[in-house]
């Protein structure tokens, strides 16, 4: 499978040594913002930067990204010199510590060897301590030391026994103290190495956060549910999104944001240039003409005017001059809203629609009866909903439910509707 690799050149300001290492690290997708067309995907990758200039390859990003949208940032005392991307066929992985640079893996291996050596040293020290403790017990339990036997019959023998006991016990205690001190030192070293190993295993010193880019093979379509309850007289609107994506990467437990923005829509505001109509009297030998020359707006078709050419009466009748309103484009300036979803979502890269609940709101509603006897003798209950502009709605279909029963479908277009949305709930029995 093809994988997209972003090559990062980083310079560590505090360092002076030069490095030519090239390391490959993995990135993790942790946040996605889905637009009406396209999606922004953010990855995080961790790497231990060494002094000098280092080239780093970050893999695991989508092969469908928009190259112009690629952004890479770093934390810590580093400077990103350049970024680029390429596709490559990865070699079989032999490193069990996926996502860790080679240097860190080597350090972890060295620490593992040191921990094994320390474990043997501690075992040896504990064995020596056990031997000396056993010697203490033997001496203490000796009958001569306890005054049992012939030792009581000789003062000299008693004196020799006490001196031996004192000398031997002091000697053993000193050796035990020295051994326990070594055990304590090696135990502290063992704990430090274990902590260091854990830090290397979960290294988070340098985070390229965020590494983000746009993909065009994702998006969402809105869908609404309007529910009315005759008992309470309240109407609620459930705002839902049907999210789809085929970026080539499964979104696994990512932080999902839904945005009404569309980054692929042209953001350049339209310009309406002034155009002018002037009168010109042209005379030619043996021919008299009274004609109108039109010049000005560059958007007028070239066939309509050219320097040195003029329209005759018949031409003007066939192709009338363009009106000013034909050069006017109505642009709806909608403020984009972004809905941050608190729960993590998992969405497969299969282009299937996944329903995401955005929010549910109770609408400001009043009711009235509506009748057109000439067309229908029945009377209809109509709900009038106001202040829908506060919900940041986008044009979409809406399913209507009344007292839990589906009664039909309507279309909500906040760009064209009035301040009030009239919704017919059915005929009053």
Secondary structure per residue as TSV (DSSP state, phi and psi in degrees):
chain	resnum	aa	ss	phi	psi
A	1	X	-	360.0	138.9
A	2	X	E	-73.6	143.6
A	3	X	E	-130.9	142.8
A	4	X	E	-92.7	129.9
A	5	X	E	-117.1	128.2
A	6	X	E	-98.2	118.1
A	7	X	E	-90.4	125.2
A	8	X	E	-113.9	129.3
A	9	X	E	-101.0	119.2
A	10	X	E	-122.9	142.5
A	11	X	E	-122.5	125.0
A	12	X	E	-88.1	112.9
A	13	X	T	-60.6	-39.3
A	14	X	T	-76.2	-13.0
A	15	X	-	-93.2	163.1
A	16	X	-	-129.3	-18.3
A	17	X	-	-75.1	153.2
A	18	X	-	-104.1	138.3
A	19	X	-	-133.5	141.0
A	20	X	-	-117.7	20.5
A	21	X	-	-68.1	147.3
A	22	X	E	-125.6	114.5
A	23	X	E	-117.7	149.5
A	24	X	E	-113.3	125.9
A	25	X	E	-127.6	157.4
A	26	X	E	-94.9	149.7
A	27	X	-	-112.4	155.8
A	28	X	E	-119.6	127.1
A	29	X	E	-75.6	122.6
A	30	X	E	-125.5	-10.6
A	31	X	E	-155.5	139.7
A	32	X	E	-134.5	132.0
A	33	X	E	-111.1	115.7
A	34	X	E	-96.0	124.8
A	35	X	-	-97.9	172.0
A	36	X	S	-60.3	-29.8
A	37	X	E	-138.3	118.8
A	38	X	E	95.4	172.8
A	39	X	E	-153.8	146.8
A	40	X	E	-101.7	125.1
A	41	X	E	-112.5	130.5
A	42	X	E	-113.5	130.5
A	43	X	E	-116.7	157.9
A	44	X	E	-127.4	134.0
A	45	X	-	-134.9	145.8
A	46	X	B	-119.4	139.7
A	47	X	-	-157.1	143.3
A	48	X	-	-90.8	106.9
A	49	X	-	-78.6	132.5
A	50	X	-	-97.6	167.9
A	51	X	S	-63.7	143.2
A	52	X	E	100.7	-162.7
A	53	X	E	-99.7	127.0
A	54	X	E	-127.5	136.3
A	55	X	E	-101.0	124.1
A	56	X	E	-122.1	133.6
A	57	X	E	-104.1	124.6
A	58	X	E	-109.7	118.9
A	59	X	E	-109.0	166.8
A	60	X	E	104.1	11.2
A	61	X	E	-97.3	168.8
A	62	X	-	-73.7	141.2
A	63	X	T	-79.3	-4.8
A	64	X	T	-103.8	18.0
A	65	X	E	-72.4	156.6
A	66	X	E	-84.9	112.4
A	67	X	E	-59.0	-36.1
A	68	X	E	-65.7	-21.0
A	69	X	E	-92.5	-2.7
A	70	X	E	-66.3	125.0
A	71	X	E	-128.5	134.6
A	72	X	-	-130.0	129.2
A	73	X	-	-126.4	157.0
A	74	X	-	-133.9	150.2
A	75	X	-	-109.1	152.4
A	76	X	S	101.2	-174.0
A	77	X	S	-87.1	64.9
A	78	X	E	-135.8	160.5
A	79	X	E	-129.5	127.6
A	80	X	E	-84.3	117.1
A	81	X	E	-81.8	-44.4
A	82	X	E	-158.4	155.6
A	83	X	E	-135.6	146.4
A	84	X	E	-153.6	171.1
A	85	X	E	-134.5	157.2
A	86	X	E	-158.0	161.3
A	87	X	E	-103.0	140.3
A	88	X	E	-148.2	160.6
A	89	X	E	-96.6	112.2
A	90	X	-	-67.9	146.8
A	91	X	-	-80.4	159.4
A	92	X	-	-57.2	135.7
A	93	X	-	-81.3	131.2
A	94	X	-	-118.0	-4.0
A	95	X	-	-91.8	114.7
A	96	X	S	-68.8	-23.5
A	97	X	S	-90.6	75.1
A	98	X	T	-63.2	137.4
A	99	X	T	89.3	-4.6
A	100	X	-	-104.8	138.6
A	101	X	-	-64.8	161.6
A	102	X	H	-61.4	-41.4
A	103	X	H	-60.9	-42.7
A	104	X	H	-66.6	-39.1
A	105	X	H	-61.9	-41.6
A	106	X	H	-64.4	-41.8
A	107	X	H	-61.8	-40.3
A	108	X	H	-65.2	-37.5
A	109	X	H	-65.6	-40.6
A	110	X	H	-64.7	-40.0
A	111	X	H	-65.2	-39.0
A	112	X	H	-60.6	-43.4
A	113	X	H	-62.0	-42.6
A	114	X	H	-63.7	-39.4
A	115	X	H	-65.6	-37.5
A	116	X	H	-65.6	-42.5
A	117	X	H	-62.8	-42.5
A	118	X	H	-62.2	-38.2
A	119	X	H	-62.1	-41.6
A	120	X	H	-66.3	-41.6
A	121	X	H	-61.5	-44.0
A	122	X	H	-64.3	-39.0
A	123	X	H	-63.5	-41.1
A	124	X	H	-64.4	-42.5
A	125	X	H	-64.6	-41.5
A	126	X	H	-63.9	-36.2
A	127	X	H	-64.6	-43.0
A	128	X	H	-63.0	-42.3
A	129	X	H	-60.3	-42.0
A	130	X	H	-61.1	-39.1
A	131	X	H	-64.8	-46.7
A	132	X	H	-66.7	-35.7
A	133	X	H	-66.7	-36.5
A	134	X	H	-65.7	-39.2
A	135	X	H	-62.8	-38.8
A	136	X	H	-60.8	-43.1
A	137	X	H	-66.7	-38.8
A	138	X	H	-64.1	-44.7
A	139	X	H	-64.7	-42.7
A	140	X	H	-66.9	-30.7
A	141	X	H	-89.0	-3.2
A	142	X	-	-62.9	140.5
A	143	X	H	-65.5	-35.3
A	144	X	H	-63.6	-37.8
A	145	X	H	-68.1	-34.9
A	146	X	H	-80.2	-4.1
A	147	X	T	83.2	24.2
A	148	X	-	-100.2	133.3
A	149	X	S	101.8	-153.0
A	150	X	G	-73.8	-10.3
A	151	X	G	-59.0	-28.0
A	152	X	G	-73.4	-18.0
A	153	X	G	-86.1	-12.7
A	154	X	-	-131.1	121.5
A	155	X	H	-66.7	-37.8
A	156	X	H	-64.1	-43.0
A	157	X	H	-64.2	-38.3
A	158	X	H	-64.9	-42.6
A	159	X	H	-63.0	-42.7
A	160	X	H	-64.4	-37.7
A	161	X	H	-64.3	-44.3
A	162	X	H	-64.1	-43.3
A	163	X	H	-63.0	-42.4
A	164	X	H	-62.1	-45.7
A	165	X	H	-60.2	-46.6
A	166	X	H	-64.0	-47.4
A	167	X	H	-63.1	-47.7
A	168	X	H	-66.7	-42.1
A	169	X	H	-66.9	-39.4
A	170	X	H	-62.5	-41.8
A	171	X	H	-62.1	-45.7
A	172	X	H	-65.2	-42.2
A	173	X	H	-62.0	-39.8
A	174	X	H	-64.0	-43.0
A	175	X	H	-65.4	-40.3
A	176	X	H	-63.0	-41.4
A	177	X	H	-62.3	-43.0
A	178	X	H	-64.8	-41.6
A	179	X	H	-65.3	-42.8
A	180	X	H	-64.8	-34.1
A	181	X	H	-64.9	-42.7
A	182	X	H	-63.7	-41.0
A	183	X	H	-60.7	-43.4
A	184	X	H	-63.0	-43.8
A	185	X	H	-64.6	-45.5
A	186	X	H	-68.8	-31.9
A	187	X	H	-66.3	-42.3
A	188	X	H	-61.7	-44.0
A	189	X	H	-62.4	-39.8
A	190	X	H	-62.2	-42.9
A	191	X	H	-65.3	-39.7
A	192	X	H	-64.4	-42.4
A	193	X	H	-65.8	-39.1
A	194	X	H	-64.1	-40.3
A	195	X	H	-65.0	-43.3
A	196	X	H	-62.7	-41.0
A	197	X	H	-61.8	-43.7
A	198	X	H	-64.0	-38.4
A	199	X	H	-64.3	-41.8
A	200	X	H	-67.4	-37.5
A	201	X	H	-66.7	-32.4
A	202	X	T	-118.5	52.0
A	203	X	-	-70.2	128.2
A	204	X	-	-136.2	32.9
A	205	X	S	-73.1	-45.7
A	206	X	S	-116.0	111.8
A	207	X	B	-108.4	120.0
A	208	X	-	-82.0	90.4
A	209	X	-	-138.6	115.4
A	210	X	-	-95.8	151.7
A	211	X	E	-101.4	105.4
A	212	X	E	-126.9	156.5
A	213	X	E	-162.7	166.8
A	214	X	E	-103.3	143.5
A	215	X	E	-124.0	140.1
A	216	X	E	-88.9	-8.2
A	217	X	E	-95.6	45.5
A	218	X	E	-154.6	164.2
A	219	X	E	168.6	-171.2
A	220	X	E	-153.3	151.6
A	221	X	E	-121.6	138.2
A	222	X	E	-79.7	157.6
A	223	X	E	-153.7	138.0
A	224	X	E	-121.2	148.8
A	225	X	E	-120.0	123.9
A	226	X	E	-108.9	119.2
A	227	X	E	-120.3	130.2
A	228	X	E	-118.2	140.9
A	229	X	E	-121.2	115.6
A	230	X	T	-69.2	-24.5
A	231	X	T	-71.5	-44.1
A	232	X	T	-94.7	-17.7
A	233	X	T	72.5	18.6
A	234	X	E	-107.2	150.8
A	235	X	E	-124.9	131.9
A	236	X	E	-118.5	149.7
A	237	X	E	-120.0	123.5
A	238	X	E	-101.5	121.8
A	239	X	E	-96.6	116.7
A	240	X	E	-124.6	156.9
A	241	X	E	-127.6	134.1
A	242	X	E	-99.8	101.6
A	243	X	E	-95.4	136.5
A	244	X	E	-137.2	154.4
A	245	X	E	-162.0	145.4
A	246	X	-	-139.8	52.1
A	247	X	S	-75.9	-12.7
A	248	X	S	95.4	-6.2
A	249	X	S	-126.5	127.6
A	250	X	-	-70.3	132.7
A	251	X	E	-85.9	105.5
A	252	X	E	-109.0	109.3
A	253	X	E	51.4	52.8
A	254	X	E	-98.8	157.6
A	255	X	E	-77.1	119.6
A	256	X	E	-106.3	131.8
A	257	X	E	-121.6	138.2
A	258	X	E	-111.5	122.9
A	259	X	E	-120.1	142.2
A	260	X	S	-84.0	-0.5
A	261	X	-	-77.7	157.5
A	262	X	-	-131.9	101.1
A	263	X	T	-69.6	-11.8
A	264	X	T	-93.1	0.2
A	265	X	S	-86.7	139.0
A	266	X	-	-59.9	126.4
A	267	X	-	-99.0	2.6
A	268	X	-	-77.3	125.3
A	269	X	-	-70.3	145.1
A	270	X	-	-73.8	150.6
A	271	X	-	-119.6	133.1
A	272	X	-	-110.3	105.4
A	273	X	-	-80.7	146.1
A	274	X	-	-69.9	144.8
A	275	X	-	-133.8	152.4
A	276	X	E	-128.2	147.2
A	277	X	E	-116.2	129.1
A	278	X	-	-128.9	159.6
A	279	X	-	-106.8	138.2
A	280	X	-	-141.0	132.2
A	281	X	-	-102.0	116.0
A	282	X	-	-111.9	132.2
A	283	X	E	-122.7	136.6
A	284	X	E	-132.6	147.9
A	285	X	T	-58.7	132.5
A	286	X	T	64.8	10.9
A	287	X	E	-149.1	127.4
A	288	X	E	-112.4	127.6
A	289	X	-	-130.4	141.1
A	290	X	-	-120.2	96.2
A	291	X	-	-129.9	165.2
A	292	X	-	-108.1	125.6
A	293	X	-	-98.0	131.7
A	294	X	E	-111.5	127.0
A	295	X	E	-143.4	164.1
A	296	X	-	132.3	-101.0
A	297	X	-	-58.8	127.4
A	298	X	T	-73.4	-14.5
A	299	X	T	-85.3	-7.2
A	300	X	S	-70.6	137.8
A	301	X	-	-51.8	140.9
A	302	X	G	-62.4	-28.7
A	303	X	G	-64.8	-21.0
A	304	X	G	-76.5	-26.8
A	305	X	-	-157.0	148.9
A	306	X	B	-155.2	145.1
A	307	X	T	-61.7	123.2
A	308	X	T	97.9	-4.7
A	309	X	B	-122.7	145.0
A	310	X	-	-135.6	157.7
A	311	X	-	-88.7	134.8
A	312	X	-	-92.3	175.3
A	313	X	H	-61.1	-42.0
A	314	X	H	-65.9	-38.9
A	315	X	H	-64.2	-40.5
A	316	X	H	-65.3	-36.0
A	317	X	H	-68.9	-38.0
A	318	X	H	-74.3	-39.1
A	319	X	S	-125.8	87.3
A	320	X	-	-64.3	155.4
A	321	X	-	-62.3	144.5
A	322	X	-	-72.5	139.6
A	323	X	-	-83.0	158.5
A	324	X	G	-63.8	-34.0
A	325	X	G	-68.3	-16.4
A	326	X	G	-74.0	-12.8
A	327	X	G	-100.2	5.2
A	328	X	-	-102.1	130.0
A	329	X	-	-115.6	127.0
A	330	X	-	-83.1	119.5
A	331	X	-	-110.8	119.6
A	332	X	-	-86.1	109.9
A	333	X	-	-89.1	89.4
A	334	X	-	-94.6	132.6
A	335	X	-	-76.3	122.3
A	336	X	-	-68.6	141.2
A	337	X	-	-118.2	146.3
A	338	X	E	-123.7	125.3
A	339	X	E	-105.3	118.0
A	340	X	E	-91.4	122.3
A	341	X	-	-89.9	124.6
A	342	X	S	-70.8	-36.6
A	343	X	S	-84.2	139.9
A	344	X	-	-70.0	144.4
A	345	X	E	-121.2	149.9
A	346	X	E	-121.6	121.0
A	347	X	E	-130.4	122.6
A	348	X	-	-73.5	153.5
A	349	X	S	-87.8	65.7
A	350	X	S	-128.9	8.4
A	351	X	-	65.9	12.5
A	352	X	-	-84.1	148.0
A	353	X	-	-79.3	132.3
A	354	X	E	-118.9	126.1
A	355	X	E	-80.0	125.5
A	356	X	E	-122.6	123.1
A	357	X	E	-80.2	122.4
A	358	X	E	-88.7	-58.1
A	359	X	E	-168.1	165.3
A	360	X	E	-128.8	130.5
A	361	X	E	-129.9	144.2
A	362	X	E	-88.0	127.5
A	363	X	-	-89.5	148.5
A	364	X	E	-77.3	105.7
A	365	X	E	-128.6	143.2
A	366	X	E	-130.9	156.6
A	367	X	E	-119.7	148.5
A	368	X	E	-150.8	161.9
A	369	X	E	-99.1	143.9
A	370	X	E	-132.8	134.9
A	371	X	E	-145.4	143.4
A	372	X	E	-130.6	84.2
A	373	X	T	-56.9	-31.5
A	374	X	T	-64.8	-30.4
A	375	X	T	-98.8	-42.1
A	376	X	E	-148.6	126.5
A	377	X	E	-71.8	-11.2
A	378	X	E	-75.1	163.3
A	379	X	E	-114.6	131.9
A	380	X	E	-110.5	140.7
A	381	X	E	-89.0	123.8
A	382	X	E	-119.0	131.0
A	383	X	E	-98.3	131.0
A	384	X	E	-108.9	113.4
A	385	X	E	-107.8	132.4
A	386	X	E	-121.4	170.7
A	387	X	-	59.4	34.1
A	388	X	G	-72.5	-17.6
A	389	X	G	-65.2	-20.9
A	390	X	G	-75.0	-12.1
A	391	X	G	-92.3	-2.1
A	392	X	T	55.4	49.5
A	393	X	-	-79.2	156.5
A	394	X	-	-124.4	156.4
A	395	X	S	-58.0	129.6
A	396	X	E	-170.3	164.9
A	397	X	E	-77.1	153.5
A	398	X	E	-135.5	130.0
A	399	X	E	-85.1	136.6
A	400	X	E	-108.8	127.9
A	401	X	E	-123.8	132.6
A	402	X	E	-124.6	116.6
A	403	X	T	54.7	41.0
A	404	X	T	82.9	-3.3
A	405	X	E	-107.6	138.5
A	406	X	E	-75.1	126.7
A	407	X	E	-118.7	-4.9
A	408	X	E	152.3	-166.5
A	409	X	E	-137.3	146.7
A	410	X	E	-134.7	178.7
A	411	X	E	-127.7	127.2
A	412	X	E	-103.2	120.8
A	413	X	-	-126.3	92.4
A	414	X	T	-66.7	-13.2
A	415	X	T	-82.6	-14.8
A	416	X	T	-126.1	-16.0
A	417	X	S	-78.9	161.6
A	418	X	-	-74.6	-174.4
A	419	X	S	-63.6	-22.4
A	420	X	E	-119.5	134.5
A	421	X	E	-102.5	118.9
A	422	X	E	-93.5	124.4
A	423	X	E	-125.7	117.4
A	424	X	E	-79.7	123.7
A	425	X	E	-96.3	1.8
A	426	X	E	119.7	175.1
A	427	X	E	-81.1	135.3
A	428	X	-	-76.3	125.1
A	429	X	-	-70.0	360.0
